Amino acid sequence: MPAREFYIAVLALLALASVAPAQAQSAYGIGRSATPAEIAGWNIDIDRDGNNLPSGSGSVSHGRQVFDQQCASCHGAKGEGAVGDKLVGGQGTLATPKPVRTVGSYWPYAPTLFDYIRRAMPQNAPQSLSNEDLYAVSAYILNLNGLLAADATLDVERALMEVDYFGPVALTKAVLPAMRARRAAVTRAPRRRTVPRRRGWPRRWPGS
């Protein structure tokens, strides 16, 4: 093969080889970059300060309807617990030998509550509620725990304004002292030393 034809063939092969992996995500030649729409579908987490809360609002009265339809079958008619966890009560129990962890006693913060319900509830159809329904049912659960008035409406501004209830201040004032007291009580409690009992073979087999 003449040198000229050889060089032309080499250049053609290099050109073809450079076109094929142009869209490759990695050296293995598989995958692709996620589109903005795909990223937006997963980027729905909200931190405790309320960053990334969506627009919308919901009233306590509307939240009662959403709760009855979507939540009561698992969590009880008033959040008292059934198949699902208890959502109401338990205030003041975190430092006791039998702490009751509910929304009211353990994490009474609107952004955290909204975020969890938005991502994981209802259990049979997560991420199916609208923003209005999410704000409403969050408001209703907070109302059941005495943290929001019955005629209140929850939205982005209200969730961020109520920092004493729904933000880091509440975590410091209400939860951490109880957790520390509980930890101290467990540390001070004497440990029981048990001696395992030796079990021998039965003298007679059942039915013999």
C-alpha positions as CSV (number, residue, x, y, z in Angstrom):
1,M,0.0,0.0,0.0
2,P,1.4,3.4,-1.0
3,A,2.4,5.7,1.9
4,R,-0.2,8.3,0.9
5,E,-3.1,5.8,1.0
6,F,-1.8,4.4,4.3
7,Y,-1.9,7.9,5.9
8,I,-5.4,8.6,4.6
9,A,-6.7,5.3,6.1
10,V,-5.1,6.1,9.4
11,L,-6.6,9.6,9.5
12,A,-10.1,8.2,8.6
13,L,-9.9,5.7,11.5
14,L,-8.9,8.4,13.9
15,A,-11.8,10.6,12.8
16,L,-14.3,7.7,13.3
17,A,-12.8,6.9,16.7
18,S,-13.2,10.5,17.9
19,V,-16.8,10.8,17.0
20,A,-18.2,7.7,18.7
21,P,-17.1,8.4,22.4
22,A,-18.0,12.1,22.1
23,Q,-21.2,11.6,24.2
24,A,-19.6,9.1,26.6
25,Q,-20.0,9.9,30.3
26,S,-16.9,8.0,31.4
27,A,-13.9,6.1,30.0
28,Y,-16.2,3.0,29.9
29,G,-18.4,4.7,27.3
30,I,-21.7,4.3,29.3
31,G,-24.1,6.7,30.9
32,R,-24.9,10.3,30.3
33,S,-25.3,13.6,32.2
34,A,-28.6,14.1,34.0
35,T,-30.9,16.7,32.5
36,P,-32.0,19.7,34.6
37,A,-35.5,18.3,34.7
38,E,-34.2,15.0,36.1
39,I,-32.1,16.7,38.7
40,A,-35.1,18.9,39.8
41,G,-37.2,15.8,40.3
42,W,-34.8,14.5,43.0
43,N,-33.6,17.8,44.4
44,I,-36.5,18.3,46.8
45,D,-34.8,18.0,50.2
46,I,-35.4,20.8,52.7
47,D,-33.0,21.6,55.5
48,R,-34.0,22.6,59.1
49,D,-33.7,26.3,58.2
50,G,-36.3,25.9,55.5
51,N,-34.1,26.3,52.5
52,N,-35.7,25.0,49.3
53,L,-39.3,25.2,50.7
54,P,-41.6,25.4,47.7
55,S,-44.3,28.1,47.2
56,G,-47.8,27.4,48.3
57,S,-49.9,27.4,51.5
58,G,-52.3,25.3,53.4
59,S,-54.7,25.8,56.3
60,V,-55.3,23.6,59.4
61,S,-58.9,22.9,58.3
62,H,-57.8,21.7,54.9
63,G,-55.1,19.7,56.5
64,R,-57.7,17.8,58.6
65,Q,-59.3,16.6,55.4
66,V,-56.0,15.5,53.9
67,F,-55.1,13.7,57.1
68,D,-58.4,11.9,57.2
69,Q,-58.0,10.7,53.6
70,Q,-54.3,10.0,53.5
71,C,-52.9,9.5,57.0
72,A,-55.6,8.4,59.5
73,S,-55.7,4.8,58.4
74,C,-52.1,4.3,59.6
75,H,-51.5,7.0,62.2
76,G,-55.0,7.0,63.8
77,A,-57.8,9.5,63.5
78,K,-56.1,12.1,65.8
79,G,-52.5,11.0,65.3
80,E,-52.6,8.7,68.3
81,G,-50.9,5.9,66.3
82,A,-52.1,2.6,64.8
83,V,-50.3,0.7,62.2
84,G,-48.0,3.7,61.8
85,D,-46.1,5.7,64.4
86,K,-47.7,8.0,67.0
87,L,-47.6,11.6,65.9
88,V,-49.1,13.4,68.8
89,G,-48.2,13.8,72.5
90,G,-45.2,12.7,74.4
91,Q,-44.1,16.2,75.4
92,G,-41.8,16.1,78.4
93,T,-41.1,12.4,78.1
94,L,-37.7,12.4,76.4
95,A,-35.8,12.5,79.7
96,T,-37.9,9.7,81.3
97,P,-37.1,6.0,81.2
98,K,-39.8,5.6,78.5
99,P,-39.5,8.5,76.1
100,V,-42.3,8.9,73.5
101,R,-41.0,10.4,70.3
102,T,-43.6,12.2,68.3
103,V,-43.8,15.3,66.2
104,G,-44.8,17.2,69.2
105,S,-42.1,15.9,71.5
106,Y,-39.1,15.2,69.3
107,W,-39.2,17.2,66.1
108,P,-41.8,20.0,66.1
109,Y,-40.3,21.9,63.2
110,A,-42.3,22.8,60.2
111,P,-39.5,22.5,57.6
112,T,-38.4,19.1,58.9
113,L,-42.0,17.8,59.0
114,F,-42.8,19.2,55.6
115,D,-39.7,17.6,54.1
116,Y,-40.3,14.2,55.5
117,I,-44.0,14.1,54.4
118,R,-43.1,15.4,51.0
119,R,-40.5,12.7,50.3
120,A,-41.9,9.7,52.1
121,M,-45.7,10.0,52.6
122,P,-48.2,8.6,52.2
123,Q,-46.4,5.3,52.3
124,N,-48.4,3.8,49.5
125,A,-47.9,6.8,47.2
126,P,-44.9,9.0,48.3
127,Q,-44.5,12.4,46.6
128,S,-48.1,12.3,45.4
129,L,-49.4,15.2,47.5
130,S,-49.4,18.8,46.1
131,N,-47.6,21.6,47.9
132,E,-50.9,22.9,49.2
133,D,-51.8,19.5,50.7
134,L,-48.4,19.2,52.2
135,Y,-48.5,22.6,53.9
136,A,-52.0,21.9,55.1
137,V,-51.4,18.4,56.6
138,S,-48.2,19.7,58.2
139,A,-50.2,22.6,59.7
140,Y,-52.8,20.1,61.0
141,I,-50.3,17.8,62.7
142,L,-48.6,20.8,64.3
143,N,-52.1,21.9,65.5
144,L,-52.8,18.5,67.0
145,N,-49.6,19.0,69.1
146,G,-50.7,22.5,70.2
147,L,-48.1,24.3,68.1
148,L,-50.3,26.0,65.6
149,A,-53.7,27.6,66.0
150,A,-56.8,26.0,64.6
151,D,-57.4,28.9,62.2
152,A,-53.8,29.2,61.1
153,T,-52.4,28.9,57.6
154,L,-48.9,27.5,57.0
155,D,-46.7,28.8,54.1
156,V,-43.1,29.6,53.5
157,E,-43.1,32.8,55.4
158,R,-44.9,31.4,58.4
159,A,-42.6,28.3,58.5
160,L,-39.5,30.6,58.5
161,M,-40.9,33.2,60.9
162,E,-41.8,30.7,63.6
163,V,-38.2,29.9,64.3
164,D,-38.8,29.5,68.1
165,Y,-41.0,26.5,67.2
166,F,-39.7,25.3,63.9
167,G,-36.0,26.0,63.7
168,P,-32.6,25.5,65.4
169,V,-33.7,27.6,68.4
170,A,-36.3,25.1,69.3
171,L,-33.8,22.3,68.9
172,T,-31.6,23.9,71.4
173,K,-34.2,25.0,73.9
174,A,-36.5,22.0,73.9
175,V,-34.9,18.8,72.6
176,L,-31.2,18.9,73.5
177,P,-31.6,19.5,77.2
178,A,-34.1,16.5,77.4
179,M,-31.7,14.3,75.4
180,R,-28.8,15.2,77.7
181,A,-30.9,14.5,80.8
182,R,-31.9,11.2,79.4
183,R,-28.3,10.3,78.6
184,A,-27.2,11.3,82.1
185,A,-29.9,9.2,83.7
186,V,-28.9,6.2,81.7
187,T,-25.3,6.7,82.6
188,R,-26.0,6.9,86.3
189,A,-28.2,3.8,86.3
190,P,-26.5,0.8,87.9
191,R,-25.8,-2.1,85.6
192,R,-27.2,-5.5,86.5
193,R,-24.8,-8.4,86.4
194,T,-26.5,-11.6,85.3
195,V,-25.1,-15.1,85.5
196,P,-26.4,-17.3,82.7
197,R,-28.1,-20.4,83.9
198,R,-26.8,-23.7,82.6
199,R,-29.4,-25.9,81.0
200,G,-28.9,-29.6,80.7
201,W,-30.6,-32.1,78.5
202,P,-34.1,-33.1,79.7
203,R,-34.3,-36.4,81.6
204,R,-37.2,-37.6,79.6
205,W,-38.1,-36.7,76.1
206,P,-41.7,-35.4,75.6
207,G,-44.0,-38.3,74.9
208,S,-41.6,-41.0,76.1
